Amino acid sequence: MRIFRKLAQLLDVDLVTNAPADGDSLTYDSASSKWVPGAGGGGGGGAPSDVDYLIGTASGDLSAEIVVGTAPGGELGGTWASPTVDATHSGSSHASVQAAAEATAAAALSTHASDTTGIHGIADTSALETSAGAQSKVDTHSADTTSVHGITDTSALALTANVPSNATFNDHSARHENGGADEISIAGLDGTPTELTNHLNDTSDAHDASAISVLDTAANFTGTDVEAVLAELQDNIDAGGGGSVDPEDMNLIVAMEVFA
């Protein structure tokens, strides 16, 4: 049994052709079928061909590196190792899909806006006004003081806020209520007026006898006022030769005297 104390003693290790340096490791060289020292563990001083390395800048010690640069590029912004995502994804396939969708939506909106029939159940929208246009017409209508709603001049019309309150109109109203007291209250004619009181208290010349009507349901007289009835009674007395007066006629005379 043979014991090897050094790598150089191994039959498939060649440390002579390529003298090892600090940090080297053994890599297999297929050309010589031996293990030889190499930097970074790569054969012939380079990186293995089946391994990818992402680096910011190119390195002469590597043979299979992928140089990505200091900026990510594409749809990524910023720098390594903290890239950012661009707001506009112009470099990907979904950017074109998004653009197509926006174009379709814009076309549909334009078609909808120009359609004046059958929109939202309205048969004809051609006469509809936009909000701004409608407000403009309202403002014009409000400022128009001539021929508005058939009124030649509306400049003197009062606004709702300037219309007098109901209390103002009540001052000019006559009210009749079944309250048992004075039924009509009007400024200058409150309760029983002075003229009516004086008339009721007048014991003479209150009314002419010819101005007082007589209701004779029994048809005893042809006259229809007190003066005519009194004349007929006097004629009846005279015609009777000064005799007695009929009791009914006497009652009527007394009643008329009291009334007068």
Secondary structure, 3 states (H helix, E strand, C coil): CCCCCCHHHCCCECCCCCCCCCCCEEEEECCCCEEEEEHHHCHHHCCCCCCCEEECCCCCCCCCEEECCCCCECCEEEECCEEEECCCCCCCHHHHHHHHHHHHHHHHHHHHHHCCCCECCECCCCCCCCHHHHHHHHHHHHHCCEEECCEEECCCCCCHHHCCCHHHHHCCCCCCCCCCCCCCEECCEECCCHHHHHHHHCCCCCCCHHHCECCCCCCCCCCCEHHHHHHHHHHHHHHCCCCCCCHHHHHHHHHHHHHC
